[in-house]
Amino acid sequence: MFVSAAAVLTLLGFCSLHPTFGQDCPSRQEIQGSLKQVQKLLSAHEASYLQSLRNLKKKINLLQSSTAKHNTRNSTCPKLDAPINGRKLGRSHSVGHEVHFLCDPGYELVGAESRVCQESLSWSGQQPTCRVFVTMTNTSTATSHATTAAATTLPADSAGPFVRPSRCTMVQGTTHCTCEPGYTISGRDSNTCTDIDECELFHNGQAGRLCLHACVNTPGGYRCSCPAGYNVTRDGRSCKDIDECATRQNNCTKDQMCINTYGGFQCVRVDCPKIPNATYVKTSPMRCERNPCPVDNKLCSQAPNSFSYHYLAVVSNLSAPRVMFRVSAIRPMGDTLRFSLLGGRQARRHFTVQRSDRLTGQLMLLSPVQGPATLEAEVEMSELEKRIQLGRYITKVTMFVSQYEF
């Protein structure tokens, strides 16, 4: 293309300098026409180059955004070590997670009991330390050598898994008593160790409770438990829903469909509605369509063209308002689409229908719902042509609200 432009310009200059060769030169109109064509080709090439450059910039921006998100998801706070003569509770170092600190028997914690991984990928607070617990002094005995005393024998009525005898050593007239991990000296009685109730101690930490659901205190430690329908996650603190439908841990029959919910499941059966003057046939597991109507049956033509069924599983007290479901027309026939919420006060108490664009309506949850509960809503989409109804389509949405907020 550039060679052609150079050739045209050279030919024009040659013919201007040597008019005797005019009979062999093209006319000025022909040369101008050729130059215009070359100019168009150059313009097209420039536009193509700019478009390619814009596309390349978009791909670079998308790649940078994807890399940033990937790095954010995989980012964790630096590893925290347990304090000397102490231990750390909590394994996750992800943003928002919390770790707790305890000291070994005979030591007390100085500093924060817990630290939280912040969005800046740094830990809140300062690293705590463990210092020697204040001990009792025995003035009646003096010795320059360390002596280990036998474990104290507790009365039968006070012995048990949550009460243990202490182990004491005597150094230069001072008695140091310690307890097994998970136990602490009981008040002024250095001979008795009582269990540390981690569940009560860390009940309301800075980043939440020690356990998502229930904390069970055990002799010398603790464990987290989850309600039926959940498993304890790998970190030992959270709960993950069991999908009874996928794992076949349900009792639904062959003519029923299993719907997994948070903490359980529901067996549902979709039957086509029975409406006077119209009949319906199931065209998919979740959809029924009206059979063709006789020409002279106006009541049949006014009945809904189809019914579709949808089931949602949500947690208790889900934040609201929020969009729960969208209904749209793929190939509208009329000039107007109308969306409305059917049902009585119960449906309007929790839901409303709004239009998001010309072809889409959305079902909105108005306020949080305390579970367990089952809510139903019907959204009607009507097609009109010059205010004359062409068709009606009903979408039935059933929402299963869990008993729990996870």
Disulfide bonds with the S-S distance in Angstrom:
Cys15-Cys25 1.76
Cys77-Cys117 2.02
Cys103-Cys130 2.07
Cys168-Cys177 2.07
Cys179-Cys193 1.95
Cys199-Cys215 1.91
Cys211-Cys224 1.82
Cys226-Cys239 2.05
Cys245-Cys258 1.97
Cys252-Cys267 1.91
Cys272-Cys288 2.12
Cys293-Cys300 1.88
